Amino acid sequence: MAVVQAFPSGCAPTLKVGYETAPASVPVSGHDVLAVIGFGSHAAGADPREVVVPLDTLDGSVAPREVWRVEGEVSHGRDGDMAWSEGGGYLFLSMRVDESRHDGPEGAADYAYRRLLEGVRRHDYPHLLRAWNYLAAINEGDGDAERYRRFSIGRTRGMGAWPAERLPAATAIGHLVKDGDLFVYALAARRSAHPVENPRQVSAYRYPRQYGPVPPSFARAMRVDTQPPTLLISGTASVVGHATAHVGDAAAQSAETLRNLDTLVQTAGLGDRLRGRGACLKAYVRHREDAPVLRAVLDSAGLLPEQVVFLQGDICRSELLLEIDGSFSGA
Ligand code: 3EB
């Protein structure tokens, strides 16, 4: 008789992500919970697995929590200012950095990424899959003084000699808390995954000089060979080649963003487009009034309302009106 294996050989361990609706006051429960991401202005609880990102929903509703579950027992704790949780082949790390103690976004990002890389090494999860970054006033400052660019420089410096072909998928979004902290959290794994680039776009780590002194350190997506596979999708916007497409036109930016998402799903070999089943997305919208047009585009693509959380946030290029990130499992 065949031995029952926890995972078929050649597969990555189970990773589940989904939105769960429960009041913020209800603590995280379940030994299989690796991470819980809440959105809003409430404080995070004492559990090191919990992060609360200071972004509000566009309609004033309470955002559902994004819950990451693994197969197996999760242990968790804190190492100074970094929270960690690990189990089932995955590691989650999170930090909240006061920029004023690091001389601004550049120093704060440098510090945060040094700490994250220390964490992945110490816990021995060498494969960085996904990183999320939320910082205040992301578009403040002109040209290379823009806070996003300063953040990006610091991130690259903090990552040191990390090779481009091993960069994680990422998100960088502006939150609206004046002088608020830099929030950084990341998912790493024991087993390697596959970076996916978008053939419609120049890889971000090869962006030309006009977008800043150093190109941003991220992959467009990461395919994890769970069964079925999981695609961790970076912040995706109306960028074609390296240029912003459809400046000032939220409807056209929405459609272009969806084309980019569909292309990532196809390129990763997960089907011909991003369909409702298996999607868990966050839609970041700069101007509240642009939310309905984006929602209409996502609806017509077959995405279900409960699979998309709409958040008010600023995008890292000031001409970008909206951005979508998340995960997709299927095929
Ligand atoms: C773009 O496509 C939009 O700096 O981590 C998207 C996702 C963007 C992640 C990052 C930036 C980042 O260039 C910007």
py3Dmol code that shows the C-alpha trace and the ligand (Angstrom):
import py3Dmol

protein = """\
ATOM      1  CA  MET A   1       0.000   0.000   0.000  1.00  0.00           C
ATOM      2  CA  ALA A   2       1.219   3.481  -0.843  1.00  0.00           C
ATOM      3  CA  VAL A   3       2.525   5.641   1.920  1.00  0.00           C
ATOM      4  CA  VAL A   4       0.348   8.718   2.290  1.00  0.00           C
ATOM      5  CA  GLN A   5       2.566  11.752   1.926  1.00  0.00           C
ATOM      6  CA  ALA A   6       1.760  15.144   3.306  1.00  0.00           C
ATOM      7  CA  PHE A   7       2.677  16.640  -0.069  1.00  0.00           C
ATOM      8  CA  PRO A   8       3.129  14.856  -3.372  1.00  0.00           C
ATOM      9  CA  SER A   9       6.839  14.917  -4.102  1.00  0.00           C
ATOM     10  CA  GLY A  10       7.833  17.851  -6.255  1.00  0.00           C
ATOM     11  CA  CYS A  11       5.113  20.027  -4.771  1.00  0.00           C
ATOM     12  CA  ALA A  12       5.457  22.940  -2.433  1.00  0.00           C
ATOM     13  CA  PRO A  13       3.665  22.671   0.913  1.00  0.00           C
ATOM     14  CA  THR A  14       0.120  23.957   1.128  1.00  0.00           C
ATOM     15  CA  LEU A  15      -0.373  27.697   1.393  1.00  0.00           C
ATOM     16  CA  LYS A  16      -3.887  29.090   1.658  1.00  0.00           C
ATOM     17  CA  VAL A  17      -4.873  32.708   1.532  1.00  0.00           C
ATOM     18  CA  GLY A  18      -8.353  34.117   1.827  1.00  0.00           C
ATOM     19  CA  TYR A  19     -10.456  36.903   3.258  1.00  0.00           C
ATOM     20  CA  GLU A  20     -12.200  36.168   6.529  1.00  0.00           C
ATOM     21  CA  THR A  21     -14.783  38.400   8.076  1.00  0.00           C
ATOM     22  CA  ALA A  22     -14.578  38.745  11.835  1.00  0.00           C
ATOM     23  CA  PRO A  23     -14.508  41.812  14.041  1.00  0.00           C
ATOM     24  CA  ALA A  24     -11.007  43.146  14.721  1.00  0.00           C
ATOM     25  CA  SER A  25     -11.549  42.376  18.401  1.00  0.00           C
ATOM     26  CA  VAL A  26     -11.715  38.639  17.701  1.00  0.00           C
ATOM     27  CA  PRO A  27      -8.193  37.272  18.144  1.00  0.00           C
ATOM     28  CA  VAL A  28      -6.421  35.230  15.538  1.00  0.00           C
ATOM     29  CA  SER A  29      -7.252  31.580  16.035  1.00  0.00           C
ATOM     30  CA  GLY A  30      -5.954  28.325  14.648  1.00  0.00           C
ATOM     31  CA  HIS A  31      -2.562  26.654  14.907  1.00  0.00           C
ATOM     32  CA  ASP A  32      -2.358  26.659  11.134  1.00  0.00           C
ATOM     33  CA  VAL A  33      -2.529  30.462  10.881  1.00  0.00           C
ATOM     34  CA  LEU A  34       0.747  31.932   9.671  1.00  0.00           C
ATOM     35  CA  ALA A  35      -0.381  35.543   9.238  1.00  0.00           C
ATOM     36  CA  VAL A  36      -3.402  37.804   9.537  1.00  0.00           C
ATOM     37  CA  ILE A  37      -3.431  41.143   7.762  1.00  0.00           C
ATOM     38  CA  GLY A  38      -6.046  43.665   8.813  1.00  0.00           C
ATOM     39  CA  PHE A  39      -6.702  47.057   7.261  1.00  0.00           C
ATOM     40  CA  GLY A  40      -7.861  50.157   9.097  1.00  0.00           C
ATOM     41  CA  SER A  41      -6.983  52.440  11.956  1.00  0.00           C
ATOM     42  CA  HIS A  42      -7.368  49.967  14.836  1.00  0.00           C
ATOM     43  CA  ALA A  43      -4.306  48.693  16.679  1.00  0.00           C
ATOM     44  CA  ALA A  44      -2.906  45.219  16.082  1.00  0.00           C
ATOM     45  CA  GLY A  45      -3.428  42.686  18.862  1.00  0.00           C
ATOM     46  CA  ALA A  46      -0.625  41.084  20.859  1.00  0.00           C
ATOM     47  CA  ASP A  47      -0.274  38.098  18.521  1.00  0.00           C
ATOM     48  CA  PRO A  48       2.968  38.399  16.492  1.00  0.00           C
ATOM     49  CA  ARG A  49       1.183  36.948  13.465  1.00  0.00           C
ATOM     50  CA  GLU A  50      -1.091  39.958  13.200  1.00  0.00           C
ATOM     51  CA  VAL A  51      -0.386  43.083  11.126  1.00  0.00           C
ATOM     52  CA  VAL A  52      -2.756  46.031  10.739  1.00  0.00           C
ATOM     53  CA  VAL A  53      -1.997  48.223   7.737  1.00  0.00           C
ATOM     54  CA  PRO A  54      -3.337  51.780   8.053  1.00  0.00           C
ATOM     55  CA  LEU A  55      -5.434  51.819   4.882  1.00  0.00           C
ATOM     56  CA  ASP A  56      -9.187  52.421   4.888  1.00  0.00           C
ATOM     57  CA  THR A  57     -11.765  50.797   2.680  1.00  0.00           C
ATOM     58  CA  LEU A  58     -13.271  53.097   0.079  1.00  0.00           C
ATOM     59  CA  ASP A  59     -16.813  52.724   1.307  1.00  0.00           C
ATOM     60  CA  GLY A  60     -16.138  52.991   5.041  1.00  0.00           C
ATOM     61  CA  SER A  61     -16.908  49.312   5.628  1.00  0.00           C
ATOM     62  CA  VAL A  62     -14.741  47.139   7.867  1.00  0.00           C
ATOM     63  CA  ALA A  63     -12.230  45.350   5.665  1.00  0.00           C
ATOM     64  CA  PRO A  64     -12.165  41.561   5.944  1.00  0.00           C
ATOM     65  CA  ARG A  65      -8.893  40.158   7.249  1.00  0.00           C
ATOM     66  CA  GLU A  66      -6.486  38.452   4.882  1.00  0.00           C
ATOM     67  CA  VAL A  67      -5.549  35.160   6.519  1.00  0.00           C
ATOM     68  CA  TRP A  68      -2.608  32.981   5.436  1.00  0.00           C
ATOM     69  CA  ARG A  69      -2.780  29.337   6.526  1.00  0.00           C
ATOM     70  CA  VAL A  70      -0.281  26.525   6.200  1.00  0.00           C
ATOM     71  CA  GLU A  71      -0.363  22.796   6.826  1.00  0.00           C
ATOM     72  CA  GLY A  72       1.128  22.109  10.237  1.00  0.00           C
ATOM     73  CA  GLU A  73       1.736  23.803  13.527  1.00  0.00           C
ATOM     74  CA  VAL A  74       2.833  27.410  13.477  1.00  0.00           C
ATOM     75  CA  SER A  75       5.147  28.791  16.120  1.00  0.00           C
ATOM     76  CA  HIS A  76       5.623  32.508  16.585  1.00  0.00           C
ATOM     77  CA  GLY A  77       7.419  35.157  18.573  1.00  0.00           C
ATOM     78  CA  ARG A  78       9.261  38.443  18.440  1.00  0.00           C
ATOM     79  CA  ASP A  79      12.888  39.230  17.924  1.00  0.00           C
ATOM     80  CA  GLY A  80      13.228  42.835  19.058  1.00  0.00           C
ATOM     81  CA  ASP A  81      11.176  44.940  16.660  1.00  0.00           C
ATOM     82  CA  MET A  82      10.550  42.103  14.201  1.00  0.00           C
ATOM     83  CA  ALA A  83       7.659  39.665  14.608  1.00  0.00           C
ATOM     84  CA  TRP A  84       8.016  36.173  13.158  1.00  0.00           C
ATOM     85  CA  SER A  85       5.883  33.085  12.628  1.00  0.00           C
ATOM     86  CA  GLU A  86       6.881  29.835  10.975  1.00  0.00           C
ATOM     87  CA  GLY A  87       5.453  26.440  10.125  1.00  0.00           C
ATOM     88  CA  GLY A  88       4.545  24.130   7.244  1.00  0.00           C
ATOM     89  CA  GLY A  89       7.553  25.257   5.222  1.00  0.00           C
ATOM     90  CA  TYR A  90       6.882  29.007   5.377  1.00  0.00           C
ATOM     91  CA  LEU A  91       8.095  31.980   7.390  1.00  0.00           C
ATOM     92  CA  PHE A  92       6.278  35.274   7.872  1.00  0.00           C
ATOM     93  CA  LEU A  93       8.143  38.350   9.148  1.00  0.00           C
ATOM     94  CA  SER A  94       6.794  41.796   9.911  1.00  0.00           C
ATOM     95  CA  MET A  95       8.120  45.135  11.082  1.00  0.00           C
ATOM     96  CA  ARG A  96       6.881  48.601  11.701  1.00  0.00           C
ATOM     97  CA  VAL A  97       9.634  51.201  11.472  1.00  0.00           C
ATOM     98  CA  ASP A  98       9.565  54.758  12.791  1.00  0.00           C
ATOM     99  CA  GLU A  99      11.210  56.736   9.989  1.00  0.00           C
ATOM    100  CA  SER A 100      12.270  59.548  12.274  1.00  0.00           C
ATOM    101  CA  ARG A 101      14.680  57.146  13.986  1.00  0.00           C
ATOM    102  CA  HIS A 102      16.285  56.261  10.652  1.00  0.00           C
ATOM    103  CA  ASP A 103      16.549  59.646   9.010  1.00  0.00           C
ATOM    104  CA  GLY A 104      13.614  59.175   6.611  1.00  0.00           C
ATOM    105  CA  PRO A 105      12.283  56.556   4.186  1.00  0.00           C
ATOM    106  CA  GLU A 106      15.673  55.605   2.763  1.00  0.00           C
ATOM    107  CA  GLY A 107      17.253  54.766   6.107  1.00  0.00           C
ATOM    108  CA  ALA A 108      14.045  53.109   7.332  1.00  0.00           C
ATOM    109  CA  ALA A 109      13.831  50.833   4.268  1.00  0.00           C
ATOM    110  CA  ASP A 110      17.527  49.997   4.451  1.00  0.00           C
ATOM    111  CA  TYR A 111      17.097  49.029   8.112  1.00  0.00           C
ATOM    112  CA  ALA A 112      13.873  47.055   7.516  1.00  0.00           C
ATOM    113  CA  TYR A 113      15.362  44.998   4.676  1.00  0.00           C
ATOM    114  CA  ARG A 114      18.568  44.280   6.573  1.00  0.00           C
ATOM    115  CA  ARG A 115      16.441  42.983   9.450  1.00  0.00           C
ATOM    116  CA  LEU A 116      14.233  40.916   7.117  1.00  0.00           C
ATOM    117  CA  LEU A 117      17.219  39.287   5.452  1.00  0.00           C
ATOM    118  CA  GLU A 118      18.744  38.591   8.874  1.00  0.00           C
ATOM    119  CA  GLY A 119      15.437  36.944   9.780  1.00  0.00           C
ATOM    120  CA  VAL A 120      15.215  34.711   6.719  1.00  0.00           C
ATOM    121  CA  ARG A 121      18.802  33.594   7.313  1.00  0.00           C
ATOM    122  CA  ARG A 122      18.447  32.982  11.025  1.00  0.00           C
ATOM    123  CA  HIS A 123      15.202  31.022  10.638  1.00  0.00           C
ATOM    124  CA  ASP A 124      16.614  29.284   7.554  1.00  0.00           C
ATOM    125  CA  TYR A 125      13.930  30.098   4.974  1.00  0.00           C
ATOM    126  CA  PRO A 126      16.249  31.273   2.203  1.00  0.00           C
ATOM    127  CA  HIS A 127      13.620  31.869  -0.488  1.00  0.00           C
ATOM    128  CA  LEU A 128      11.962  35.232  -0.255  1.00  0.00           C
ATOM    129  CA  LEU A 129       8.613  34.939  -2.040  1.00  0.00           C
ATOM    130  CA  ARG A 130       6.723  38.128  -1.359  1.00  0.00           C
ATOM    131  CA  ALA A 131       7.216  41.486   0.345  1.00  0.00           C
ATOM    132  CA  TRP A 132       4.714  44.238   1.139  1.00  0.00           C
ATOM    133  CA  ASN A 133       5.622  47.861   1.845  1.00  0.00           C
ATOM    134  CA  TYR A 134       3.324  50.660   3.010  1.00  0.00           C
ATOM    135  CA  LEU A 135       4.704  54.118   3.643  1.00  0.00           C
ATOM    136  CA  ALA A 136       3.319  57.568   4.363  1.00  0.00           C
ATOM    137  CA  ALA A 137       3.169  60.347   1.749  1.00  0.00           C
ATOM    138  CA  ILE A 138       4.661  58.110  -0.939  1.00  0.00           C
ATOM    139  CA  ASN A 139       4.569  60.752  -3.692  1.00  0.00           C
ATOM    140  CA  GLU A 140       5.886  63.664  -1.625  1.00  0.00           C
ATOM    141  CA  GLY A 141       9.052  65.261  -2.984  1.00  0.00           C
ATOM    142  CA  ASP A 142      10.106  65.949  -6.551  1.00  0.00           C
ATOM    143  CA  GLY A 143      12.196  63.849  -8.897  1.00  0.00           C
ATOM    144  CA  ASP A 144      14.745  61.724  -7.082  1.00  0.00           C
ATOM    145  CA  ALA A 145      13.695  63.314  -3.773  1.00  0.00           C
ATOM    146  CA  GLU A 146      10.290  61.649  -4.024  1.00  0.00           C
ATOM    147  CA  ARG A 147       9.723  59.551  -0.924  1.00  0.00           C
ATOM    148  CA  TYR A 148       8.970  56.410  -2.957  1.00  0.00           C
ATOM    149  CA  ARG A 149      12.328  56.726  -4.720  1.00  0.00           C
ATOM    150  CA  ARG A 150      14.117  57.247  -1.392  1.00  0.00           C
ATOM    151  CA  PHE A 151      12.367  54.168  -0.041  1.00  0.00           C
ATOM    152  CA  SER A 152      13.390  52.206  -3.137  1.00  0.00           C
ATOM    153  CA  ILE A 153      17.043  53.236  -2.807  1.00  0.00           C
ATOM    154  CA  GLY A 154      17.052  52.167   0.839  1.00  0.00           C
ATOM    155  CA  ARG A 155      15.398  48.835   0.043  1.00  0.00           C
ATOM    156  CA  THR A 156      18.024  48.034  -2.595  1.00  0.00           C
ATOM    157  CA  ARG A 157      20.825  49.008  -0.217  1.00  0.00           C
ATOM    158  CA  GLY A 158      19.330  46.957   2.611  1.00  0.00           C
ATOM    159  CA  MET A 159      19.125  43.914   0.342  1.00  0.00           C
ATOM    160  CA  GLY A 160      22.839  44.142  -0.349  1.00  0.00           C
ATOM    161  CA  ALA A 161      24.024  41.641  -2.926  1.00  0.00           C
ATOM    162  CA  TRP A 162      20.686  39.839  -3.250  1.00  0.00           C
ATOM    163  CA  PRO A 163      20.567  38.658  -6.897  1.00  0.00           C
ATOM    164  CA  ALA A 164      17.929  40.044  -9.293  1.00  0.00           C
ATOM    165  CA  GLU A 165      16.766  36.558 -10.301  1.00  0.00           C
ATOM    166  CA  ARG A 166      15.797  35.853  -6.674  1.00  0.00           C
ATOM    167  CA  LEU A 167      13.859  39.045  -5.965  1.00  0.00           C
ATOM    168  CA  PRO A 168      10.438  38.567  -4.359  1.00  0.00           C
ATOM    169  CA  ALA A 169       7.120  39.760  -5.734  1.00  0.00           C
ATOM    170  CA  ALA A 170       6.208  43.028  -3.990  1.00  0.00           C
ATOM    171  CA  THR A 171       3.805  45.845  -3.306  1.00  0.00           C
ATOM    172  CA  ALA A 172       4.681  49.446  -2.404  1.00  0.00           C
ATOM    173  CA  ILE A 173       1.688  51.632  -1.557  1.00  0.00           C
ATOM    174  CA  GLY A 174       1.250  54.942   0.197  1.00  0.00           C
ATOM    175  CA  HIS A 175      -0.841  55.058   3.341  1.00  0.00           C
ATOM    176  CA  LEU A 176      -2.556  58.207   4.488  1.00  0.00           C
ATOM    177  CA  VAL A 177      -1.300  58.515   8.059  1.00  0.00           C
ATOM    178  CA  LYS A 178       0.710  61.711   8.261  1.00  0.00           C
ATOM    179  CA  ASP A 179       4.278  60.972   9.409  1.00  0.00           C
ATOM    180  CA  GLY A 180       3.161  57.379   9.960  1.00  0.00           C
ATOM    181  CA  ASP A 181       5.498  54.427  10.201  1.00  0.00           C
ATOM    182  CA  LEU A 182       6.878  52.310   7.375  1.00  0.00           C
ATOM    183  CA  PHE A 183       5.142  48.909   7.448  1.00  0.00           C
ATOM    184  CA  VAL A 184       7.073  46.038   5.891  1.00  0.00           C
ATOM    185  CA  TYR A 185       6.140  42.379   5.962  1.00  0.00           C
ATOM    186  CA  ALA A 186       7.289  39.386   3.973  1.00  0.00           C
ATOM    187  CA  LEU A 187       6.721  35.724   3.223  1.00  0.00           C
ATOM    188  CA  ALA A 188       9.658  33.333   2.778  1.00  0.00           C
ATOM    189  CA  ALA A 189       9.913  29.600   2.155  1.00  0.00           C
ATOM    190  CA  ARG A 190      12.247  26.648   2.639  1.00  0.00           C
ATOM    191  CA  ARG A 191      11.602  25.536  -0.920  1.00  0.00           C
ATOM    192  CA  SER A 192      12.287  27.717  -3.944  1.00  0.00           C
ATOM    193  CA  ALA A 193       9.553  29.193  -6.123  1.00  0.00           C
ATOM    194  CA  HIS A 194       9.571  30.630  -9.643  1.00  0.00           C
ATOM    195  CA  PRO A 195       9.701  34.339 -10.383  1.00  0.00           C
ATOM    196  CA  VAL A 196       7.405  35.352 -13.234  1.00  0.00           C
ATOM    197  CA  GLU A 197       7.927  38.448 -15.379  1.00  0.00           C
ATOM    198  CA  ASN A 198       5.310  40.122 -17.574  1.00  0.00           C
ATOM    199  CA  PRO A 199       6.236  40.053 -21.284  1.00  0.00           C
ATOM    200  CA  ARG A 200       4.188  43.257 -21.788  1.00  0.00           C
ATOM    201  CA  GLN A 201       6.406  45.098 -19.305  1.00  0.00           C
ATOM    202  CA  VAL A 202      10.075  45.801 -18.783  1.00  0.00           C
ATOM    203  CA  SER A 203      11.153  44.031 -15.591  1.00  0.00           C
ATOM    204  CA  ALA A 204      11.050  46.587 -12.793  1.00  0.00           C
ATOM    205  CA  TYR A 205      14.630  45.748 -11.810  1.00  0.00           C
ATOM    206  CA  ARG A 206      15.631  46.855 -15.327  1.00  0.00           C
ATOM    207  CA  TYR A 207      13.704  50.130 -15.359  1.00  0.00           C
ATOM    208  CA  PRO A 208      15.648  52.982 -17.003  1.00  0.00           C
ATOM    209  CA  ARG A 209      17.132  55.894 -15.023  1.00  0.00           C
ATOM    210  CA  GLN A 210      14.097  58.158 -15.475  1.00  0.00           C
ATOM    211  CA  TYR A 211      12.216  56.328 -12.674  1.00  0.00           C
ATOM    212  CA  GLY A 212      14.936  56.820 -10.092  1.00  0.00           C
ATOM    213  CA  PRO A 213      18.628  56.317  -9.374  1.00  0.00           C
ATOM    214  CA  VAL A 214      18.164  52.600  -8.699  1.00  0.00           C
ATOM    215  CA  PRO A 215      15.562  50.333 -10.302  1.00  0.00           C
ATOM    216  CA  PRO A 216      12.974  48.908  -7.885  1.00  0.00           C
ATOM    217  CA  SER A 217      13.853  45.512  -6.452  1.00  0.00           C
ATOM    218  CA  PHE A 218      10.923  43.210  -7.184  1.00  0.00           C
ATOM    219  CA  ALA A 219       9.642  40.476  -9.500  1.00  0.00           C
ATOM    220  CA  ARG A 220       6.221  40.847 -11.180  1.00  0.00           C
ATOM    221  CA  ALA A 221       4.927  37.639  -9.604  1.00  0.00           C
ATOM    222  CA  MET A 222       6.075  34.446  -7.918  1.00  0.00           C
ATOM    223  CA  ARG A 223       4.679  31.014  -8.759  1.00  0.00           C
ATOM    224  CA  VAL A 224       4.663  28.614  -5.842  1.00  0.00           C
ATOM    225  CA  ASP A 225       4.215  24.982  -6.896  1.00  0.00           C
ATOM    226  CA  THR A 226       1.505  24.097  -4.438  1.00  0.00           C
ATOM    227  CA  GLN A 227      -1.246  21.879  -5.770  1.00  0.00           C
ATOM    228  CA  PRO A 228      -2.889  23.634  -7.551  1.00  0.00           C
ATOM    229  CA  PRO A 229      -0.154  26.242  -8.051  1.00  0.00           C
ATOM    230  CA  THR A 230      -0.354  29.609  -6.312  1.00  0.00           C
ATOM    231  CA  LEU A 231       0.623  32.839  -8.023  1.00  0.00           C
ATOM    232  CA  LEU A 232       1.687  35.639  -5.698  1.00  0.00           C
ATOM    233  CA  ILE A 233       1.064  38.778  -7.732  1.00  0.00           C
ATOM    234  CA  SER A 234       2.947  42.045  -7.194  1.00  0.00           C
ATOM    235  CA  GLY A 235       1.266  45.395  -7.298  1.00  0.00           C
ATOM    236  CA  THR A 236       0.126  45.575 -10.920  1.00  0.00           C
ATOM    237  CA  ALA A 237      -0.841  48.795 -12.630  1.00  0.00           C
ATOM    238  CA  SER A 238      -1.301  50.431 -16.003  1.00  0.00           C
ATOM    239  CA  VAL A 239       2.319  50.123 -17.044  1.00  0.00           C
ATOM    240  CA  VAL A 240       3.231  49.000 -20.572  1.00  0.00           C
ATOM    241  CA  GLY A 241       6.913  48.617 -21.385  1.00  0.00           C
ATOM    242  CA  HIS A 242       8.151  50.870 -18.616  1.00  0.00           C
ATOM    243  CA  ALA A 243       5.767  53.764 -19.289  1.00  0.00           C
ATOM    244  CA  THR A 244       2.552  54.685 -17.516  1.00  0.00           C
ATOM    245  CA  ALA A 245      -0.293  54.096 -19.954  1.00  0.00           C
ATOM    246  CA  HIS A 246      -3.540  56.165 -20.007  1.00  0.00           C
ATOM    247  CA  VAL A 247      -2.530  59.075 -17.785  1.00  0.00           C
ATOM    248  CA  GLY A 248      -5.669  60.631 -16.305  1.00  0.00           C
ATOM    249  CA  ASP A 249      -8.052  57.887 -17.499  1.00  0.00           C
ATOM    250  CA  ALA A 250      -9.152  55.567 -14.700  1.00  0.00           C
ATOM    251  CA  ALA A 251     -11.321  53.370 -16.952  1.00  0.00           C
ATOM    252  CA  ALA A 252      -8.485  52.712 -19.384  1.00  0.00           C
ATOM    253  CA  GLN A 253      -5.995  52.180 -16.523  1.00  0.00           C
ATOM    254  CA  SER A 254      -8.389  49.619 -15.043  1.00  0.00           C
ATOM    255  CA  ALA A 255      -8.619  47.690 -18.316  1.00  0.00           C
ATOM    256  CA  GLU A 256      -4.839  47.840 -18.847  1.00  0.00           C
ATOM    257  CA  THR A 257      -4.218  46.624 -15.312  1.00  0.00           C
ATOM    258  CA  LEU A 258      -6.525  43.670 -15.904  1.00  0.00           C
ATOM    259  CA  ARG A 259      -4.661  42.848 -19.148  1.00  0.00           C
ATOM    260  CA  ASN A 260      -1.426  42.829 -17.169  1.00  0.00           C
ATOM    261  CA  LEU A 261      -2.931  40.534 -14.530  1.00  0.00           C
ATOM    262  CA  ASP A 262      -4.281  38.148 -17.191  1.00  0.00           C
ATOM    263  CA  THR A 263      -0.854  38.125 -18.843  1.00  0.00           C
ATOM    264  CA  LEU A 264       0.850  37.195 -15.568  1.00  0.00           C
ATOM    265  CA  VAL A 265      -1.591  34.327 -15.032  1.00  0.00           C
ATOM    266  CA  GLN A 266      -0.979  33.070 -18.595  1.00  0.00           C
ATOM    267  CA  THR A 267       2.780  33.477 -18.397  1.00  0.00           C
ATOM    268  CA  ALA A 268       2.831  31.540 -15.138  1.00  0.00           C
ATOM    269  CA  GLY A 269       0.913  28.699 -16.846  1.00  0.00           C
ATOM    270  CA  LEU A 270      -2.137  29.050 -14.603  1.00  0.00           C
ATOM    271  CA  GLY A 271      -4.775  29.390 -17.299  1.00  0.00           C
ATOM    272  CA  ASP A 272      -5.755  31.939 -19.890  1.00  0.00           C
ATOM    273  CA  ARG A 273      -6.889  34.671 -17.539  1.00  0.00           C
ATOM    274  CA  LEU A 274      -7.544  35.766 -13.985  1.00  0.00           C
ATOM    275  CA  ARG A 275     -10.970  34.311 -13.286  1.00  0.00           C
ATOM    276  CA  GLY A 276     -13.070  34.603 -10.182  1.00  0.00           C
ATOM    277  CA  ARG A 277     -12.286  31.267  -8.600  1.00  0.00           C
ATOM    278  CA  GLY A 278      -8.986  31.226  -6.759  1.00  0.00           C
ATOM    279  CA  ALA A 279      -8.462  34.985  -6.769  1.00  0.00           C
ATOM    280  CA  CYS A 280      -7.874  37.016  -3.632  1.00  0.00           C
ATOM    281  CA  LEU A 281      -7.141  40.606  -4.587  1.00  0.00           C
ATOM    282  CA  LYS A 282      -6.614  44.049  -3.149  1.00  0.00           C
ATOM    283  CA  ALA A 283      -7.516  47.024  -5.298  1.00  0.00           C
ATOM    284  CA  TYR A 284      -5.775  50.242  -4.254  1.00  0.00           C
ATOM    285  CA  VAL A 285      -7.429  53.401  -5.549  1.00  0.00           C
ATOM    286  CA  ARG A 286      -5.930  56.876  -5.279  1.00  0.00           C
ATOM    287  CA  HIS A 287      -9.181  58.832  -5.734  1.00  0.00           C
ATOM    288  CA  ARG A 288     -12.344  57.506  -4.156  1.00  0.00           C
ATOM    289  CA  GLU A 289     -14.408  58.514  -7.205  1.00  0.00           C
ATOM    290  CA  ASP A 290     -12.464  56.104  -9.446  1.00  0.00           C
ATOM    291  CA  ALA A 291     -13.544  53.028  -7.485  1.00  0.00           C
ATOM    292  CA  PRO A 292     -16.816  52.354  -9.376  1.00  0.00           C
ATOM    293  CA  VAL A 293     -15.172  52.167 -12.786  1.00  0.00           C
ATOM    294  CA  LEU A 294     -12.521  49.750 -11.499  1.00  0.00           C
ATOM    295  CA  ARG A 295     -15.196  47.669  -9.822  1.00  0.00           C
ATOM    296  CA  ALA A 296     -17.163  47.488 -13.069  1.00  0.00           C
ATOM    297  CA  VAL A 297     -14.083  46.258 -14.957  1.00  0.00           C
ATOM    298  CA  LEU A 298     -13.402  43.571 -12.336  1.00  0.00           C
ATOM    299  CA  ASP A 299     -17.064  42.525 -12.277  1.00  0.00           C
ATOM    300  CA  SER A 300     -17.116  42.101 -16.025  1.00  0.00           C
ATOM    301  CA  ALA A 301     -13.968  39.952 -15.750  1.00  0.00           C
ATOM    302  CA  GLY A 302     -15.937  37.565 -13.556  1.00  0.00           C
ATOM    303  CA  LEU A 303     -14.319  38.469 -10.255  1.00  0.00           C
ATOM    304  CA  LEU A 304     -16.685  38.188  -7.323  1.00  0.00           C
ATOM    305  CA  PRO A 305     -17.159  41.123  -4.930  1.00  0.00           C
ATOM    306  CA  GLU A 306     -16.002  39.056  -1.939  1.00  0.00           C
ATOM    307  CA  GLN A 307     -12.692  38.340  -3.683  1.00  0.00           C
ATOM    308  CA  VAL A 308     -11.613  41.962  -3.961  1.00  0.00           C
ATOM    309  CA  VAL A 309     -10.989  44.377  -1.098  1.00  0.00           C
ATOM    310  CA  PHE A 310     -11.002  48.027  -2.181  1.00  0.00           C
ATOM    311  CA  LEU A 311      -8.616  50.249  -0.251  1.00  0.00           C
ATOM    312  CA  GLN A 312      -7.797  53.916  -0.520  1.00  0.00           C
ATOM    313  CA  GLY A 313      -4.078  54.230  -1.116  1.00  0.00           C
ATOM    314  CA  ASP A 314      -1.561  56.147  -3.175  1.00  0.00           C
ATOM    315  CA  ILE A 315       0.354  54.423  -5.945  1.00  0.00           C
ATOM    316  CA  CYS A 316       4.111  54.856  -6.245  1.00  0.00           C
ATOM    317  CA  ARG A 317       4.007  56.809  -9.513  1.00  0.00           C
ATOM    318  CA  SER A 318       1.858  59.894  -9.234  1.00  0.00           C
ATOM    319  CA  GLU A 319       0.197  59.316 -12.655  1.00  0.00           C
ATOM    320  CA  LEU A 320      -1.010  55.874 -11.635  1.00  0.00           C
ATOM    321  CA  LEU A 321      -4.578  56.053 -10.362  1.00  0.00           C
ATOM    322  CA  LEU A 322      -4.959  52.454  -9.229  1.00  0.00           C
ATOM    323  CA  GLU A 323      -3.108  49.215  -8.640  1.00  0.00           C
ATOM    324  CA  ILE A 324      -4.079  45.611  -7.874  1.00  0.00           C
ATOM    325  CA  ASP A 325      -2.162  42.910  -6.051  1.00  0.00           C
ATOM    326  CA  GLY A 326      -3.007  39.595  -4.486  1.00  0.00           C
ATOM    327  CA  SER A 327      -2.875  35.905  -5.121  1.00  0.00           C
ATOM    328  CA  PHE A 328      -4.402  33.464  -7.544  1.00  0.00           C
ATOM    329  CA  SER A 329      -4.564  29.716  -7.336  1.00  0.00           C
ATOM    330  CA  GLY A 330      -5.739  27.445 -10.054  1.00  0.00           C
ATOM    331  CA  ALA A 331      -5.078  25.282 -13.071  1.00  0.00           C
TER     332      ALA A 331
END
"""
ligand_1 = """\
14
3EB
C 5.096 49.439 -11.514
O 4.603 48.520 -12.176
C 4.235 50.023 -10.429
O 8.459 49.184 -5.629
O 7.791 47.333 -4.687
C 4.436 47.984 -8.287
C 4.704 46.941 -7.385
C 5.220 49.103 -8.249
C 5.763 47.036 -6.478
C 7.671 48.239 -5.526
C 6.273 49.194 -7.328
C 6.538 48.165 -6.461
O 6.230 49.883 -11.703
C 4.965 50.264 -9.177
"""
view = py3Dmol.view(width=600, height=400)
view.addModel(protein, "pdb")
view.setStyle({"model": 0}, {"cartoon": {"style": "trace"}})
view.addModel(ligand_1, "xyz")
view.setStyle({"model": 1}, {"stick": {}})
view.zoomTo()
view.show()
